Amino acid sequence: MIEKRTVLDQIEIKPNGFVQVRFDKQIVDGGKVIAREWHRTAIAPDTDLDKQMAFVNTHLLSMGYPAVSDIGRLRDHCKVAHTPAVVTAWKAARLAEAKVQAEQEAREKAAQQALNAKRAAGR
C-alpha cells in the first residue's frame, strides 16, 4: 500500500538564532521509501512557532502530504535558540535594517525629485 509521510528530518540552529528545519516528504510502499523530497522552513527568533507550523502544515496538505503533528523536539530547539537576548538582538537588527532602508528610500526619492526638477526647468 502506498502512503505519504512527512518526517521532521533535521533541525539546525544558526548563529543569528534562526532555526532551520528540514522535513522529509516521503512516498512509502510496503514500508519502503520509494521517493522523497525535502521541504524546508526557517524560524526567526521573533516568530510564533505555532503560526509558522500552521502555515507549513497548510502548504504540506495542499501538496497531498500529511501535516506535521509532533513538534515537541522542534519546540525544544526553538526554546534553546530563542533566548531573550537573541530575540532582543534580532529585533534591534531588524530595526536597524528598517532605518537603513528608509534612509536609502529617502535618498532615492530626493534624487528623483531633483532630476524631475532639472527636467522641468529645462523645458
C-alpha positions in Angstrom: 0.0 0.0 0.0 1.4 3.4 -1.0 1.2 6.2 1.6 2.7 9.6 2.0 4.5 10.6 5.2 6.1 13.8 6.5 9.0 13.3 8.8 10.8 16.0 10.8 14.3 15.2 9.5 16.7 18.0 10.5 16.9 20.9 12.9 19.8 23.4 12.7 20.3 26.4 14.9 22.2 29.2 13.2 24.4 31.7 15.0 21.8 34.5 14.5 19.2 32.5 16.3 17.3 31.2 13.2 16.2 27.6 13.5 16.3 25.9 10.1 14.1 22.9 9.7 14.0 20.2 7.0 11.1 17.9 6.6 11.3 14.7 4.6 8.3 14.2 2.3 8.2 10.5 1.7 6.3 8.2 -0.6 6.3 4.8 1.0 5.3 1.5 -0.5 5.2 -1.5 1.8 7.3 0.2 4.4 10.0 1.1 1.9 10.6 4.7 0.9 10.4 4.8 -2.8 10.6 8.6 -3.3 11.4 11.6 -1.2 11.7 15.4 -1.4 12.7 18.0 1.1 10.5 20.7 2.5 12.2 23.5 4.4 11.3 26.4 6.7 13.2 28.8 8.9 12.0 30.2 12.2 13.3 33.6 13.1 13.8 34.5 16.8 10.6 36.5 17.0 8.4 34.1 15.1 5.4 32.4 16.7 6.3 28.7 16.2 2.6 27.6 16.2 1.7 30.1 13.5 4.7 29.1 11.4 3.9 25.4 11.6 0.2 26.1 10.8 1.5 27.7 7.6 3.9 24.8 6.9 1.1 22.3 7.5 -1.3 24.1 5.2 1.4 24.0 2.5 2.1 20.3 3.1 -1.6 19.5 2.9 -2.0 21.4 -0.3 0.7 19.1 -1.8 -1.1 16.0 -0.6 1.3 15.3 2.3 0.2 14.9 6.0 0.7 17.7 8.4 3.5 17.5 11.0 1.8 16.9 14.3 4.6 16.2 16.7 6.7 19.3 17.0 7.9 18.8 20.6 11.6 18.4 19.5 11.4 21.4 17.3 9.8 23.4 20.1 12.6 22.4 22.4 15.2 23.6 19.9 13.4 26.9 19.5 13.4 27.5 23.2 17.2 26.9 23.4 17.8 29.1 20.4 15.4 31.9 21.0 16.7 33.2 24.4 15.6 36.7 25.4 19.0 38.1 24.5 18.8 36.6 21.0 15.3 37.8 20.4 16.3 41.4 21.6 19.3 41.4 19.3 17.2 40.1 16.4 14.6 42.8 16.9 17.3 45.5 17.2 18.9 44.3 13.9 15.6 44.4 12.1 15.0 48.0 13.4 18.5 49.0 12.2 17.8 47.4 8.8 14.5 49.2 8.5 16.2 52.5 9.3 18.9 51.9 6.7 16.1 51.0 4.2 14.1 54.2 5.0 17.2 56.3 4.6 18.0 54.7 1.2 14.5 55.3 0.0 14.6 58.9 1.1 17.9 59.5 -0.8 16.4 57.9 -3.9 13.2 59.9 -3.6 15.3 63.2 -3.2 17.4 62.2 -6.2 14.3 61.5 -8.3 12.8 64.8 -7.3 16.0 66.7 -8.2 16.1 65.0 -11.6 12.4 65.8 -12.2 13.1 69.5 -11.2 16.0 69.7 -13.6 13.9 68.2 -16.4 11.0 70.6 -15.7 13.5 73.6 -15.6 14.9 72.6 -19.0 11.5 72.8 -20.8 
